[in-house]
Amino acid sequence: MSLPRSIASLVLLSLTAAQALAQPAAPVSLPAYGANPQQTSVSGLSSGAFMAVQMQVAYSGSIIGAGVVAGGPYYCAANNMMYATTICMGNGMPIYPPLLVSAAQSFADAGLIDPLKNLNQRRVYVFSGTDDTVVRQPVVDATVEFFKEVGVQTAQLQYVNKMPAGHAVITPSYGNDCAANADPYISHCSVETKGYDQAGALLQHIYGALQPRVDTPSGTIVSFNQRTYASAATGMAGTGFVYVPKSCSTTGANCKVHVAIHGCKQSVESVGNQFITDTGYNNWADNNKLMVLYPQVNKSWSPLNPDGCWDWWGYTGTNYAYKSGSQMKAIKAMVNQLAQQPKKSRT
């Protein structure tokens, strides 16, 4: 026996409401905070470091500095996954930086990336642990050589390469032992008995002397809808995050923005909030009017990206290393949104 139409409609409405309540709330749109667009920098580990290099080179007109932790030079893979898994990991032929500089120059000449001359005003921090077995030191050496050849001044290029560290973001006390090459790819190391604070080291190299880090950040981690900026086809997750210090939550704060890009197997999907809360960026952000953007890319069932890596070899398309590359364009749009002036509330 069928239900009367009015009763059936009520049942359907009740079921729909129950399903809605059972679903997690959709993330909100990324708020505008009026951040300073001339004070944007970027850093990352592993695939995040390759992406940080791409961002710095492609958007050299607006990104003022980069931190590269275990990452290779721009266009290392040359749109070839085999190169990415061999040469660009340090397994195979050595990398020839002048060839990559030539490629970057041709892209700049074609207007696909910003002019390379901007890079002589930029500051770059590069790190490679002597025990890194994932991205080996000759690859990172090539990154340093690439930046020298495109004009980054010697005094503005810092290379830390003597620490017996594995493949990881380095903190003073959190994570694996220093030499580890394992999840969550966060390790603690010491230099002359003092814990090494990599977030602080790279941020101070880029921005100059900063106020001391805080032990317990007091700001807010805001989740937001990344689908506004990137479709699922890009490999990017549905939700991204930004750390907002209290000092940046008021109108006219004019805060800096640092984009911290996780590595493979290091998104929230893989390691929870560890990259966001335990790598030290937020501790430095609080006292220094610095917002930290944490974009996210997830693992894919596709064989092209099973480990949740950022695209530095072409799985999203041949334009991945240009300003028009879907992932880089999305991150830049997020930064631009943070720099928008917030709408005044009506009284």
Buried (B, 14 or more C-beta within 10 A) or exposed (E): EEEEEEEEEEEEEEEEEEEEEEEEEEBEEBBBBBBBEEBBBBBBBBBBBBBBBBBBBBBBBBBBBBBBBBBBBBBBBBBBEEBBEBBBBBEEEEBEBEEBBEBBBEBBEEEBBBEBEBBEBBBBBBBBBEBBEBBBBEBBBBBBBBBBBBBBBEEBBBBBBEBEBBBBBBBBEBBBEBBBBBBBBBBBBEEEEEEBBBBBBBBBBBBEEBEEBBEEBEBEBBBBBBBBBBEEEBBBBBBBBBBBBEBBBEEEBBBBBBBBBBBBBBBBBBBEEBBBBBBBBBBBBBBBBBBBBBBBBBBBEEEBBEBBBBBBBBBBBEBBBBBEBBBBBBBBBBBBBBBBEEEEEEE
